């Protein structure tokens, strides 16, 4: 009786692995809703005694005219040219180096004009510069 050679089996039987995965999936589906999420204790911040500084508002009109308004002192804007603006900004920076400045430009003003004013402010070491925008009404 001749002896037959065994053929090597090169396939893996994955059925037991699938059974184990399904059992694990059912266990996780049952236990996940039962787990309560942990509570996180967030640190609290005390109120500061310093009141926030009111910014200096620079308005650029559609015709290129510059207006400046100190929101801490006055409610009306005064017309200024670039040299007067630089002098006022230097005076404000001398009193408080962290004086915030906001730029309010008409939407018809070219972006280049706004960038020129921002460059002037940065040359005079203004650290806090912002752009004022009107929120879109819904």
Secondary structure in CASP SS format (residue, H / E / C, confidence):
PFRMAT SS
TARGET T0000
AUTHOR 0000-0000-0000
METHOD secondary structure of the structure
MODEL  1
X C 1.00
X C 1.00
X C 1.00
X C 1.00
X C 1.00
X C 1.00
X C 1.00
X C 1.00
X C 1.00
X C 1.00
X C 1.00
X C 1.00
X C 1.00
X C 1.00
X H 1.00
X H 1.00
X H 1.00
X H 1.00
X H 1.00
X H 1.00
X H 1.00
X H 1.00
X H 1.00
X H 1.00
X H 1.00
X H 1.00
X H 1.00
X H 1.00
X H 1.00
X H 1.00
X H 1.00
X H 1.00
X C 1.00
X C 1.00
X C 1.00
X C 1.00
X C 1.00
X C 1.00
X C 1.00
X C 1.00
X C 1.00
X C 1.00
X C 1.00
X C 1.00
X C 1.00
X C 1.00
X C 1.00
X C 1.00
X C 1.00
X C 1.00
X C 1.00
X C 1.00
X C 1.00
X C 1.00
X C 1.00
X E 1.00
X E 1.00
X E 1.00
X E 1.00
X E 1.00
X C 1.00
X C 1.00
X C 1.00
X C 1.00
X C 1.00
X E 1.00
X E 1.00
X E 1.00
X E 1.00
X E 1.00
X C 1.00
X C 1.00
X C 1.00
X C 1.00
X C 1.00
X C 1.00
X C 1.00
X E 1.00
X E 1.00
X E 1.00
X C 1.00
X H 1.00
X H 1.00
X H 1.00
X H 1.00
X H 1.00
X H 1.00
X H 1.00
X H 1.00
X H 1.00
X H 1.00
X H 1.00
X H 1.00
X H 1.00
X H 1.00
X C 1.00
X C 1.00
X C 1.00
X C 1.00
X C 1.00
X E 1.00
X E 1.00
X E 1.00
X E 1.00
X E 1.00
X C 1.00
X C 1.00
X C 1.00
X C 1.00
X C 1.00
X H 1.00
X H 1.00
X H 1.00
X H 1.00
X H 1.00
X H 1.00
X H 1.00
X H 1.00
X H 1.00
X H 1.00
X H 1.00
X H 1.00
X H 1.00
X C 1.00
X C 1.00
X C 1.00
X C 1.00
X C 1.00
X E 1.00
X E 1.00
X E 1.00
X C 1.00
X C 1.00
X C 1.00
X C 1.00
X C 1.00
X C 1.00
X C 1.00
END
